[in-house]
Amino acid sequence: MEEFRGPEPGRHNTSEIRSQRKWWISVFFCGFLILTGDSLVMLLLNFYYVQNNRSENDQYQQYRGTWTQALIQNVAFPILIPLFFILPKPETVSDQTNTRHPPFLRVLLLYLSLGVLVSVYSKLYALARLYVGWGILVPAQLILTSLFSAFINRLKFNRWIIISIIFTLAADFFCAPAFSGTPTEDESYTYGIKAWLILIFPTLAFSLSLSLTQLGFERVLAKTKRYGGSNKKVFRMVLEMQIFVSFVATLICLVGLFVSGEFKELKGESERFKKGRTYYSLSLVGLALSWQVWAVGLLGLVLSVSGLFADVVHMCASPVVALLVVLAFDFKDDDFGWQRRGALLGSVLALACYFYYLHKTKKKEMAELNKRDNNSEEA
């Protein structure tokens, strides 16, 4: 089942109400981070590929630079380190129950495995966006996320979750944001088995990483009791995971950048940039920071609710992102027509269904707490 911060024995109703209020605030805040990160990433990626004269490059050059984009997606994690130390650290509880598999080794294995997955989907998503475009990538990943959530995280689907997934898939099918790196008609022959493999593997890695991240929060970080007892979850876990996982992914992407020889092309890219080297550097820095904003919001929702909910929120941001791209760029035949307006309504309905399910769950938790308190008073 999905993980919620349920009531703890002996806590008063006022304390539980306060806890639930903080939980809702954290959910909306992380959702805001995802929307902000998604919007900035798409706007800056469009700016990057427009200014990079992609349409004027030869076919070989059009599909280069993917290791650079993968590195940019992870390299800005040091900005989170000061925030990690600023947040108050809960009292730790020593765990002597497992001597065969120390908590440190389990945490290390978790971060290494997730770091590898993140580096894989960072690289392959950068390549897939250029081969197959943007629209077909995100819907495929939600289907895989739903399957992994059912088998790995033991999520029990009810009608509200299923309806939310259906609305989300429909909204994204009709509302993929315009992307200046999408293959042109002259490159249509690149579609084939290679393109479909490039589509399948990044979505597979991303969806698997969401489920394993949720499992890591529940079974590894919480149970090591380094952040307090009773399997306590705190936002500090999000920053810790993002810092260490991004560190591993950054090292892998750096190796790929130098082994592939792609680092030699960075100078040419900066010279080819229409706005000049200064704007080239600023666009990469902005992308790196935006990716971190998005990642923190995504992991925050995985921690607070589930990987599936995080993916739904991520996908429901597409209509808003599409509108911002229409306003910011003058792409041919790109407007916010009736299909995208309908997709925006579909995204609102998808989020409303999921939030209604969360509201019902929280309300049920509160009712059970009141019942226990009444029974204890009668006893």
BALOBA-1460 file (C-alpha; in Angstrom, 3 decimals):
// residues 379
<rec num="1" residu="m" x="0.000" y="0.000" z="0.000"/>
<rec num="2" residu="e" x="1.016" y="3.615" z="-0.338"/>
<rec num="3" residu="e" x="2.930" y="5.039" z="2.551"/>
<rec num="4" residu="f" x="1.364" y="7.705" z="4.715"/>
<rec num="5" residu="r" x="2.479" y="9.197" z="7.964"/>
<rec num="6" residu="g" x="-0.084" y="7.513" z="10.066"/>
<rec num="7" residu="p" x="-0.905" y="8.331" z="13.638"/>
<rec num="8" residu="e" x="1.383" y="7.112" z="16.381"/>
<rec num="9" residu="p" x="0.046" y="5.654" z="19.620"/>
<rec num="10" residu="g" x="-0.354" y="8.140" z="22.449"/>
<rec num="11" residu="r" x="-0.491" y="11.268" z="20.313"/>
<rec num="12" residu="h" x="-3.362" y="13.709" z="20.821"/>
<rec num="13" residu="n" x="-5.805" y="14.780" z="18.146"/>
<rec num="14" residu="t" x="-4.396" y="18.301" z="18.012"/>
<rec num="15" residu="s" x="-0.939" y="16.925" z="17.356"/>
<rec num="16" residu="e" x="-2.255" y="14.646" z="14.609"/>
<rec num="17" residu="i" x="-4.157" y="17.530" z="12.987"/>
<rec num="18" residu="r" x="-0.982" y="19.591" z="13.029"/>
<rec num="19" residu="s" x="0.965" y="16.692" z="11.534"/>
<rec num="20" residu="q" x="-1.555" y="16.221" z="8.751"/>
<rec num="21" residu="r" x="-1.532" y="19.934" z="7.994"/>
<rec num="22" residu="k" x="2.264" y="19.836" z="7.636"/>
<rec num="23" residu="w" x="1.945" y="16.774" z="5.437"/>
<rec num="24" residu="w" x="-0.468" y="18.535" z="3.080"/>
<rec num="25" residu="i" x="1.783" y="21.596" z="2.945"/>
<rec num="26" residu="s" x="4.773" y="19.428" z="2.036"/>
<rec num="27" residu="v" x="2.779" y="17.651" z="-0.705"/>
<rec num="28" residu="f" x="1.672" y="20.929" z="-2.311"/>
<rec num="29" residu="f" x="5.155" y="22.409" z="-1.946"/>
<rec num="30" residu="c" x="6.789" y="19.426" z="-3.660"/>
<rec num="31" residu="g" x="4.140" y="19.573" z="-6.388"/>
<rec num="32" residu="f" x="5.014" y="23.237" z="-6.907"/>
<rec num="33" residu="l" x="8.700" y="22.318" z="-7.208"/>
<rec num="34" residu="i" x="7.879" y="19.728" z="-9.880"/>
<rec num="35" residu="l" x="5.788" y="22.219" z="-11.867"/>
<rec num="36" residu="t" x="8.499" y="24.882" z="-11.579"/>
<rec num="37" residu="g" x="11.289" y="22.469" z="-12.480"/>
<rec num="38" residu="d" x="9.391" y="20.964" z="-15.424"/>
<rec num="39" residu="s" x="8.596" y="24.416" z="-16.806"/>
<rec num="40" residu="l" x="12.119" y="25.778" z="-16.486"/>
<rec num="41" residu="v" x="13.704" y="22.626" z="-17.913"/>
<rec num="42" residu="m" x="11.486" y="22.630" z="-21.003"/>
<rec num="43" residu="l" x="11.882" y="26.362" z="-21.601"/>
<rec num="44" residu="l" x="15.658" y="26.211" z="-21.257"/>
<rec num="45" residu="l" x="15.983" y="23.046" z="-23.367"/>
<rec num="46" residu="n" x="14.010" y="24.713" z="-26.141"/>
<rec num="47" residu="f" x="16.164" y="27.798" z="-25.844"/>
<rec num="48" residu="y" x="19.318" y="25.655" z="-25.928"/>
<rec num="49" residu="y" x="18.387" y="23.733" z="-29.081"/>
<rec num="50" residu="v" x="17.023" y="26.810" z="-30.872"/>
<rec num="51" residu="q" x="20.186" y="28.777" z="-30.186"/>
<rec num="52" residu="n" x="22.380" y="25.788" z="-31.057"/>
<rec num="53" residu="n" x="21.260" y="25.900" z="-34.703"/>
<rec num="54" residu="r" x="20.152" y="22.291" z="-34.521"/>
<rec num="55" residu="s" x="18.121" y="22.458" z="-37.732"/>
<rec num="56" residu="e" x="21.221" y="23.564" z="-39.640"/>
<rec num="57" residu="n" x="23.489" y="20.793" z="-38.352"/>
<rec num="58" residu="d" x="24.234" y="17.608" z="-40.182"/>
<rec num="59" residu="q" x="22.639" y="14.350" z="-39.042"/>
<rec num="60" residu="y" x="25.707" y="13.203" z="-37.112"/>
<rec num="61" residu="q" x="25.856" y="16.381" z="-35.084"/>
<rec num="62" residu="q" x="22.127" y="16.491" z="-34.379"/>
<rec num="63" residu="y" x="22.282" y="13.513" z="-32.038"/>
<rec num="64" residu="r" x="25.428" y="14.493" z="-30.183"/>
<rec num="65" residu="g" x="25.703" y="16.281" z="-26.853"/>
<rec num="66" residu="t" x="23.626" y="13.732" z="-24.944"/>
<rec num="67" residu="w" x="26.326" y="12.981" z="-22.384"/>
<rec num="68" residu="t" x="26.547" y="16.717" z="-21.742"/>
<rec num="69" residu="q" x="22.790" y="16.915" z="-21.149"/>
<rec num="70" residu="a" x="22.926" y="13.862" z="-18.889"/>
<rec num="71" residu="l" x="25.712" y="15.459" z="-16.876"/>
<rec num="72" residu="i" x="23.814" y="18.750" z="-16.626"/>
<rec num="73" residu="q" x="20.814" y="16.881" z="-15.209"/>
<rec num="74" residu="n" x="22.820" y="15.714" z="-12.173"/>
<rec num="75" residu="v" x="25.857" y="17.926" z="-11.677"/>
<rec num="76" residu="a" x="24.272" y="20.757" z="-9.647"/>
<rec num="77" residu="f" x="23.673" y="18.630" z="-6.528"/>
<rec num="78" residu="p" x="26.242" y="20.595" z="-4.410"/>
<rec num="79" residu="i" x="23.712" y="23.437" z="-4.062"/>
<rec num="80" residu="l" x="21.665" y="21.099" z="-1.842"/>
<rec num="81" residu="i" x="24.504" y="20.407" z="0.613"/>
<rec num="82" residu="p" x="24.142" y="23.669" z="2.622"/>
<rec num="83" residu="l" x="20.386" y="23.111" z="2.876"/>
<rec num="84" residu="f" x="20.995" y="19.559" z="4.096"/>
<rec num="85" residu="f" x="23.065" y="20.843" z="7.023"/>
<rec num="86" residu="i" x="20.716" y="23.753" z="7.743"/>
<rec num="87" residu="l" x="17.740" y="21.464" z="8.335"/>
<rec num="88" residu="p" x="17.554" y="20.283" z="11.964"/>
<rec num="89" residu="k" x="18.679" y="16.703" z="12.460"/>
<rec num="90" residu="p" x="16.337" y="14.492" z="14.536"/>
<rec num="91" residu="e" x="17.697" y="12.454" z="17.383"/>
<rec num="92" residu="t" x="19.140" y="9.198" z="16.142"/>
<rec num="93" residu="v" x="18.441" y="5.762" z="17.552"/>
<rec num="94" residu="s" x="21.118" y="3.119" z="17.395"/>
<rec num="95" residu="d" x="20.146" y="-0.046" z="15.558"/>
<rec num="96" residu="q" x="21.838" y="-3.222" z="16.793"/>
<rec num="97" residu="t" x="19.284" y="-5.659" z="15.433"/>
<rec num="98" residu="n" x="21.079" y="-6.517" z="12.202"/>
<rec num="99" residu="t" x="24.752" y="-7.405" z="12.476"/>
<rec num="100" residu="r" x="25.036" y="-9.402" z="9.271"/>
<rec num="101" residu="h" x="24.034" y="-6.502" z="7.003"/>
<rec num="102" residu="p" x="25.065" y="-3.177" z="8.583"/>
<rec num="103" residu="p" x="22.848" y="-0.175" z="7.739"/>
<rec num="104" residu="f" x="25.792" y="1.593" z="6.077"/>
<rec num="105" residu="l" x="26.209" y="-1.145" z="3.485"/>
<rec num="106" residu="r" x="22.505" y="-1.217" z="2.717"/>
<rec num="107" residu="v" x="22.409" y="2.550" z="2.276"/>
<rec num="108" residu="l" x="25.529" y="2.469" z="0.116"/>
<rec num="109" residu="l" x="24.077" y="-0.245" z="-2.103"/>
<rec num="110" residu="l" x="20.832" y="1.732" z="-2.425"/>
<rec num="111" residu="y" x="22.612" y="4.909" z="-3.524"/>
<rec num="112" residu="l" x="24.904" y="3.094" z="-5.952"/>
<rec num="113" residu="s" x="22.050" y="1.226" z="-7.646"/>
<rec num="114" residu="l" x="19.888" y="4.346" z="-7.910"/>
<rec num="115" residu="g" x="22.860" y="6.386" z="-9.142"/>
<rec num="116" residu="v" x="23.416" y="3.902" z="-11.968"/>
<rec num="117" residu="l" x="19.711" y="3.988" z="-12.893"/>
<rec num="118" residu="v" x="19.628" y="7.790" z="-12.855"/>
<rec num="119" residu="s" x="22.716" y="8.032" z="-15.075"/>
<rec num="120" residu="v" x="21.183" y="5.512" z="-17.501"/>
<rec num="121" residu="y" x="17.866" y="7.296" z="-17.911"/>
<rec num="122" residu="s" x="19.545" y="10.725" z="-17.953"/>
<rec num="123" residu="k" x="21.683" y="9.683" z="-20.915"/>
<rec num="124" residu="l" x="18.991" y="7.733" z="-22.759"/>
<rec num="125" residu="y" x="16.272" y="10.337" z="-22.211"/>
<rec num="126" residu="a" x="18.580" y="12.985" z="-23.679"/>
<rec num="127" residu="l" x="19.025" y="10.746" z="-26.716"/>
<rec num="128" residu="a" x="15.378" y="9.674" z="-26.928"/>
<rec num="129" residu="r" x="14.146" y="13.274" z="-27.008"/>
<rec num="130" residu="l" x="16.184" y="13.785" z="-30.170"/>
<rec num="131" residu="y" x="15.209" y="10.499" z="-31.820"/>
<rec num="132" residu="v" x="11.519" y="10.122" z="-31.006"/>
<rec num="133" residu="g" x="10.585" y="13.536" z="-29.617"/>
<rec num="134" residu="w" x="8.897" y="14.320" z="-26.322"/>
<rec num="135" residu="g" x="5.259" y="13.331" z="-26.600"/>
<rec num="136" residu="i" x="5.578" y="9.547" z="-26.647"/>
<rec num="137" residu="l" x="8.119" y="9.331" z="-23.817"/>
<rec num="138" residu="v" x="6.119" y="10.430" z="-20.789"/>
<rec num="139" residu="p" x="2.914" y="8.366" z="-21.255"/>
<rec num="140" residu="a" x="4.963" y="5.180" z="-21.674"/>
<rec num="141" residu="q" x="6.733" y="5.816" z="-18.403"/>
<rec num="142" residu="l" x="3.494" y="6.183" z="-16.382"/>
<rec num="143" residu="i" x="2.297" y="2.762" z="-17.537"/>
<rec num="144" residu="l" x="5.586" y="1.222" z="-16.411"/>
<rec num="145" residu="t" x="5.502" y="3.149" z="-13.132"/>
<rec num="146" residu="s" x="2.026" y="1.741" z="-12.426"/>
<rec num="147" residu="l" x="3.243" y="-1.814" z="-13.049"/>
<rec num="148" residu="f" x="6.336" y="-1.424" z="-10.862"/>
<rec num="149" residu="s" x="4.245" y="0.198" z="-8.103"/>
<rec num="150" residu="a" x="1.913" y="-2.795" z="-8.121"/>
<rec num="151" residu="f" x="4.619" y="-5.466" z="-8.037"/>
<rec num="152" residu="i" x="7.445" y="-3.787" z="-6.098"/>
<rec num="153" residu="n" x="5.631" y="-1.379" z="-3.767"/>
<rec num="154" residu="r" x="2.467" y="-3.501" z="-3.363"/>
<rec num="155" residu="l" x="0.230" y="-0.589" z="-4.294"/>
<rec num="156" residu="k" x="-3.452" y="-1.432" z="-4.145"/>
<rec num="157" residu="f" x="-5.270" y="0.310" z="-6.983"/>
<rec num="158" residu="n" x="-8.761" y="1.647" z="-6.371"/>
<rec num="159" residu="r" x="-11.134" y="3.422" z="-8.714"/>
<rec num="160" residu="w" x="-9.832" y="6.898" z="-7.903"/>
<rec num="161" residu="i" x="-6.219" y="5.993" z="-8.705"/>
<rec num="162" residu="i" x="-7.242" y="4.212" z="-11.911"/>
<rec num="163" residu="i" x="-9.387" y="7.156" z="-13.039"/>
<rec num="164" residu="s" x="-6.519" y="9.522" z="-12.257"/>
<rec num="165" residu="i" x="-4.109" y="7.442" z="-14.376"/>
<rec num="166" residu="i" x="-6.575" y="7.347" z="-17.293"/>
<rec num="167" residu="f" x="-7.090" y="11.126" z="-17.222"/>
<rec num="168" residu="t" x="-3.333" y="11.668" z="-16.980"/>
<rec num="169" residu="l" x="-2.566" y="9.438" z="-19.959"/>
<rec num="170" residu="a" x="-5.273" y="11.116" z="-22.039"/>
<rec num="171" residu="a" x="-4.028" y="14.597" z="-21.116"/>
<rec num="172" residu="d" x="-0.426" y="13.823" z="-22.041"/>
<rec num="173" residu="f" x="-1.415" y="12.125" z="-25.283"/>
<rec num="174" residu="f" x="-2.991" y="15.357" z="-26.525"/>
<rec num="175" residu="c" x="-0.665" y="17.859" z="-24.874"/>
<rec num="176" residu="a" x="3.026" y="17.196" z="-25.395"/>
<rec num="177" residu="p" x="4.937" y="20.498" z="-25.195"/>
<rec num="178" residu="a" x="6.654" y="21.622" z="-28.382"/>
<rec num="179" residu="f" x="10.325" y="20.695" z="-28.387"/>
<rec num="180" residu="s" x="12.882" y="22.257" z="-30.707"/>
<rec num="181" residu="g" x="15.007" y="19.110" z="-30.621"/>
<rec num="182" residu="t" x="12.281" y="16.880" z="-32.081"/>
<rec num="183" residu="p" x="13.348" y="15.068" z="-35.269"/>
<rec num="184" residu="t" x="12.411" y="16.860" z="-38.486"/>
<rec num="185" residu="e" x="10.695" y="15.311" z="-41.483"/>
<rec num="186" residu="d" x="14.071" y="14.825" z="-43.168"/>
<rec num="187" residu="e" x="15.130" y="12.653" z="-40.214"/>
<rec num="188" residu="s" x="12.041" y="10.463" z="-40.206"/>
<rec num="189" residu="y" x="14.032" y="7.475" z="-41.407"/>
<rec num="190" residu="t" x="15.722" y="7.299" z="-38.020"/>
<rec num="191" residu="y" x="12.522" y="5.802" z="-36.578"/>
<rec num="192" residu="g" x="12.884" y="2.061" z="-36.294"/>
<rec num="193" residu="i" x="14.021" y="-0.615" z="-33.887"/>
<rec num="194" residu="k" x="16.821" y="1.614" z="-32.590"/>
<rec num="195" residu="a" x="14.406" y="4.434" z="-31.841"/>
<rec num="196" residu="w" x="12.000" y="2.114" z="-30.023"/>
<rec num="197" residu="l" x="14.807" y="0.660" z="-27.915"/>
<rec num="198" residu="i" x="15.919" y="4.174" z="-27.050"/>
<rec num="199" residu="l" x="12.311" y="4.859" z="-26.037"/>
<rec num="200" residu="i" x="11.812" y="1.740" z="-23.926"/>
<rec num="201" residu="f" x="15.017" y="1.675" z="-21.885"/>
<rec num="202" residu="p" x="14.942" y="5.222" z="-20.412"/>
<rec num="203" residu="t" x="11.265" y="4.935" z="-19.444"/>
<rec num="204" residu="l" x="12.007" y="1.548" z="-17.908"/>
<rec num="205" residu="a" x="14.949" y="2.917" z="-15.913"/>
<rec num="206" residu="f" x="13.038" y="6.001" z="-14.740"/>
<rec num="207" residu="s" x="9.960" y="4.060" z="-13.619"/>
<rec num="208" residu="l" x="12.087" y="1.457" z="-11.866"/>
<rec num="209" residu="s" x="14.050" y="4.179" z="-10.089"/>
<rec num="210" residu="l" x="10.817" y="5.678" z="-8.690"/>
<rec num="211" residu="s" x="9.694" y="2.347" z="-7.234"/>
<rec num="212" residu="l" x="13.145" y="1.547" z="-5.848"/>
<rec num="213" residu="t" x="13.383" y="5.034" z="-4.355"/>
<rec num="214" residu="q" x="10.084" y="4.537" z="-2.536"/>
<rec num="215" residu="l" x="11.288" y="1.130" z="-1.374"/>
<rec num="216" residu="g" x="14.573" y="2.685" z="-0.229"/>
<rec num="217" residu="f" x="12.784" y="5.317" z="1.833"/>
<rec num="218" residu="e" x="10.546" y="2.725" z="3.483"/>
<rec num="219" residu="r" x="12.830" y="-0.281" z="3.919"/>
<rec num="220" residu="v" x="16.314" y="1.245" z="4.186"/>
<rec num="221" residu="l" x="16.516" y="4.893" z="5.260"/>
<rec num="222" residu="a" x="13.576" y="4.802" z="7.678"/>
<rec num="223" residu="k" x="14.484" y="1.438" z="9.195"/>
<rec num="224" residu="t" x="18.128" y="2.364" z="9.869"/>
<rec num="225" residu="k" x="16.679" y="4.806" z="12.447"/>
<rec num="226" residu="r" x="19.362" y="7.374" z="11.693"/>
<rec num="227" residu="y" x="16.580" y="9.982" z="11.650"/>
<rec num="228" residu="g" x="14.721" y="8.860" z="14.742"/>
<rec num="229" residu="g" x="12.810" y="5.768" z="15.785"/>
<rec num="230" residu="s" x="9.517" y="4.240" z="14.669"/>
<rec num="231" residu="n" x="10.486" y="4.247" z="10.981"/>
<rec num="232" residu="k" x="10.292" y="8.016" z="10.917"/>
<rec num="233" residu="k" x="10.418" y="9.873" z="7.589"/>
<rec num="234" residu="v" x="11.800" y="13.409" z="7.351"/>
<rec num="235" residu="f" x="12.503" y="15.738" z="4.435"/>
<rec num="236" residu="r" x="16.205" y="15.515" z="5.214"/>
<rec num="237" residu="m" x="16.090" y="12.022" z="3.650"/>
<rec num="238" residu="v" x="15.131" y="13.591" z="0.313"/>
<rec num="239" residu="l" x="18.178" y="15.846" z="0.291"/>
<rec num="240" residu="e" x="20.482" y="13.049" z="1.406"/>
<rec num="241" residu="m" x="19.280" y="10.714" z="-1.323"/>
<rec num="242" residu="q" x="19.383" y="13.374" z="-4.029"/>
<rec num="243" residu="i" x="22.925" y="14.436" z="-3.101"/>
<rec num="244" residu="f" x="24.452" y="10.965" z="-3.020"/>
<rec num="245" residu="v" x="22.527" y="9.534" z="-5.970"/>
<rec num="246" residu="s" x="23.358" y="12.577" z="-8.103"/>
<rec num="247" residu="f" x="27.001" y="12.285" z="-7.045"/>
<rec num="248" residu="v" x="27.159" y="8.706" z="-8.346"/>
<rec num="249" residu="a" x="25.285" y="9.628" z="-11.534"/>
<rec num="250" residu="t" x="27.573" y="12.620" z="-12.099"/>
<rec num="251" residu="l" x="30.684" y="10.450" z="-11.884"/>
<rec num="252" residu="i" x="29.239" y="7.993" z="-14.417"/>
<rec num="253" residu="c" x="28.216" y="10.799" z="-16.787"/>
<rec num="254" residu="l" x="31.665" y="12.394" z="-16.508"/>
<rec num="255" residu="v" x="33.273" y="9.100" z="-17.468"/>
<rec num="256" residu="g" x="30.891" y="8.800" z="-20.421"/>
<rec num="257" residu="l" x="31.608" y="12.377" z="-21.476"/>
<rec num="258" residu="f" x="35.375" y="11.814" z="-21.631"/>
<rec num="259" residu="v" x="35.387" y="8.208" z="-22.887"/>
<rec num="260" residu="s" x="33.061" y="9.119" z="-25.764"/>
<rec num="261" residu="g" x="35.181" y="12.124" z="-26.646"/>
<rec num="262" residu="e" x="32.144" y="14.375" z="-26.427"/>
<rec num="263" residu="f" x="34.001" y="16.854" z="-24.223"/>
<rec num="264" residu="k" x="35.936" y="17.938" z="-27.342"/>
<rec num="265" residu="e" x="32.704" y="19.232" z="-28.869"/>
<rec num="266" residu="l" x="31.860" y="21.627" z="-26.026"/>
<rec num="267" residu="k" x="33.930" y="24.423" z="-27.517"/>
<rec num="268" residu="g" x="32.223" y="24.012" z="-30.871"/>
<rec num="269" residu="e" x="28.794" y="24.118" z="-29.241"/>
<rec num="270" residu="s" x="29.579" y="27.342" z="-27.419"/>
<rec num="271" residu="e" x="30.839" y="28.923" z="-30.640"/>
<rec num="272" residu="r" x="27.779" y="27.740" z="-32.575"/>
<rec num="273" residu="f" x="25.384" y="29.221" z="-29.993"/>
<rec num="274" residu="k" x="23.600" y="32.184" z="-31.581"/>
<rec num="275" residu="k" x="23.525" y="34.284" z="-28.403"/>
<rec num="276" residu="g" x="27.202" y="33.720" z="-27.676"/>
<rec num="277" residu="r" x="29.232" y="31.900" z="-25.057"/>
<rec num="278" residu="t" x="27.836" y="33.831" z="-22.099"/>
<rec num="279" residu="y" x="24.255" y="32.797" z="-22.844"/>
<rec num="280" residu="y" x="25.470" y="29.277" z="-23.607"/>
<rec num="281" residu="s" x="26.991" y="28.991" z="-20.149"/>
<rec num="282" residu="l" x="23.988" y="30.597" z="-18.481"/>
<rec num="283" residu="s" x="21.582" y="28.223" z="-20.231"/>
<rec num="284" residu="l" x="23.532" y="25.188" z="-18.994"/>
<rec num="285" residu="v" x="23.726" y="26.569" z="-15.452"/>
<rec num="286" residu="g" x="19.995" y="27.305" z="-15.500"/>
<rec num="287" residu="l" x="19.267" y="23.798" z="-16.754"/>
<rec num="288" residu="a" x="21.400" y="22.241" z="-14.038"/>
<rec num="289" residu="l" x="19.646" y="24.198" z="-11.281"/>
<rec num="290" residu="s" x="16.195" y="23.526" z="-12.756"/>
<rec num="291" residu="w" x="16.844" y="19.781" z="-12.856"/>
<rec num="292" residu="q" x="17.683" y="19.848" z="-9.145"/>
<rec num="293" residu="v" x="14.477" y="21.739" z="-8.322"/>
<rec num="294" residu="w" x="12.501" y="19.134" z="-10.249"/>
<rec num="295" residu="a" x="14.328" y="16.195" z="-8.653"/>
<rec num="296" residu="v" x="13.827" y="17.448" z="-5.084"/>
<rec num="297" residu="g" x="10.108" y="17.907" z="-5.720"/>
<rec num="298" residu="l" x="9.845" y="14.458" z="-7.288"/>
<rec num="299" residu="l" x="11.647" y="12.697" z="-4.428"/>
<rec num="300" residu="g" x="9.620" y="14.696" z="-1.919"/>
<rec num="301" residu="l" x="6.382" y="13.294" z="-3.319"/>
<rec num="302" residu="v" x="7.853" y="9.791" z="-3.416"/>
<rec num="303" residu="l" x="8.687" y="10.144" z="0.277"/>
<rec num="304" residu="s" x="5.344" y="11.690" z="1.284"/>
<rec num="305" residu="v" x="3.008" y="9.617" z="-0.886"/>
<rec num="306" residu="s" x="4.375" y="7.252" z="-3.549"/>
<rec num="307" residu="g" x="6.372" y="6.991" z="-6.753"/>
<rec num="308" residu="l" x="3.171" y="6.646" z="-8.775"/>
<rec num="309" residu="f" x="1.720" y="9.859" z="-7.377"/>
<rec num="310" residu="a" x="4.992" y="11.678" z="-8.094"/>
<rec num="311" residu="d" x="4.853" y="10.512" z="-11.712"/>
<rec num="312" residu="v" x="1.202" y="11.557" z="-12.060"/>
<rec num="313" residu="v" x="1.995" y="15.067" z="-10.810"/>
<rec num="314" residu="h" x="5.016" y="15.216" z="-13.129"/>
<rec num="315" residu="m" x="2.882" y="14.274" z="-16.135"/>
<rec num="316" residu="c" x="0.011" y="16.574" z="-15.193"/>
<rec num="317" residu="a" x="2.391" y="19.517" z="-15.461"/>
<rec num="318" residu="s" x="2.628" y="19.003" z="-19.246"/>
<rec num="319" residu="p" x="-0.348" y="21.204" z="-20.267"/>
<rec num="320" residu="v" x="0.966" y="24.116" z="-18.204"/>
<rec num="321" residu="v" x="4.456" y="23.617" z="-19.648"/>
<rec num="322" residu="a" x="2.983" y="23.477" z="-23.166"/>
<rec num="323" residu="l" x="1.228" y="26.818" z="-22.582"/>
<rec num="324" residu="l" x="4.463" y="28.430" z="-21.355"/>
<rec num="325" residu="v" x="6.343" y="27.151" z="-24.419"/>
<rec num="326" residu="v" x="3.674" y="28.619" z="-26.722"/>
<rec num="327" residu="l" x="4.000" y="31.985" z="-24.963"/>
<rec num="328" residu="a" x="7.810" y="31.961" z="-24.928"/>
<rec num="329" residu="f" x="8.593" y="30.653" z="-28.436"/>
<rec num="330" residu="d" x="7.247" y="31.203" z="-31.904"/>
<rec num="331" residu="f" x="7.269" y="27.640" z="-33.191"/>
<rec num="332" residu="k" x="5.461" y="26.974" z="-36.451"/>
<rec num="333" residu="d" x="2.010" y="25.408" z="-36.066"/>
<rec num="334" residu="d" x="2.313" y="25.413" z="-32.288"/>
<rec num="335" residu="d" x="-0.585" y="26.944" z="-30.380"/>
<rec num="336" residu="f" x="-2.707" y="26.268" z="-27.310"/>
<rec num="337" residu="g" x="-5.759" y="25.002" z="-29.137"/>
<rec num="338" residu="w" x="-8.812" y="23.077" z="-28.033"/>
<rec num="339" residu="q" x="-6.911" y="19.796" z="-27.657"/>
<rec num="340" residu="r" x="-4.470" y="21.291" z="-25.179"/>
<rec num="341" residu="r" x="-7.231" y="23.107" z="-23.351"/>
<rec num="342" residu="g" x="-9.002" y="19.792" z="-22.968"/>
<rec num="343" residu="a" x="-5.748" y="18.211" z="-21.824"/>
<rec num="344" residu="l" x="-5.389" y="20.932" z="-19.185"/>
<rec num="345" residu="l" x="-8.871" y="20.078" z="-17.913"/>
<rec num="346" residu="g" x="-7.938" y="16.378" z="-17.947"/>
<rec num="347" residu="s" x="-4.852" y="17.084" z="-15.836"/>
<rec num="348" residu="v" x="-6.954" y="19.012" z="-13.313"/>
<rec num="349" residu="l" x="-9.412" y="16.110" z="-13.091"/>
<rec num="350" residu="a" x="-6.559" y="13.603" z="-12.742"/>
<rec num="351" residu="l" x="-5.057" y="15.509" z="-9.835"/>
<rec num="352" residu="a" x="-8.493" y="16.056" z="-8.288"/>
<rec num="353" residu="c" x="-9.183" y="12.300" z="-8.297"/>
<rec num="354" residu="y" x="-5.855" y="11.464" z="-6.690"/>
<rec num="355" residu="f" x="-6.113" y="14.236" z="-4.118"/>
<rec num="356" residu="y" x="-9.638" y="13.100" z="-3.254"/>
<rec num="357" residu="y" x="-8.254" y="9.626" z="-2.615"/>
<rec num="358" residu="l" x="-5.551" y="11.080" z="-0.363"/>
<rec num="359" residu="h" x="-8.152" y="13.189" z="1.462"/>
<rec num="360" residu="k" x="-10.309" y="10.122" z="2.097"/>
<rec num="361" residu="t" x="-7.309" y="8.189" z="3.393"/>
<rec num="362" residu="k" x="-6.297" y="10.958" z="5.767"/>
<rec num="363" residu="k" x="-9.870" y="11.361" z="6.952"/>
<rec num="364" residu="k" x="-10.051" y="7.632" z="7.661"/>
<rec num="365" residu="e" x="-6.807" y="7.820" z="9.649"/>
<rec num="366" residu="m" x="-8.250" y="10.645" z="11.750"/>
<rec num="367" residu="a" x="-11.466" y="8.712" z="12.388"/>
<rec num="368" residu="e" x="-9.486" y="5.662" z="13.544"/>
<rec num="369" residu="l" x="-7.440" y="7.844" z="15.881"/>
<rec num="370" residu="n" x="-10.586" y="9.368" z="17.410"/>
<rec num="371" residu="k" x="-12.041" y="5.887" z="17.876"/>
<rec num="372" residu="r" x="-8.913" y="4.669" z="19.693"/>
<rec num="373" residu="d" x="-8.910" y="7.749" z="21.926"/>
<rec num="374" residu="n" x="-12.590" y="7.228" z="22.806"/>
<rec num="375" residu="n" x="-11.993" y="3.570" z="23.614"/>
<rec num="376" residu="s" x="-9.029" y="4.433" z="25.839"/>
<rec num="377" residu="e" x="-11.081" y="7.045" z="27.722"/>
<rec num="378" residu="e" x="-13.924" y="4.555" z="28.305"/>
<rec num="379" residu="a" x="-11.444" y="1.993" z="29.597"/>
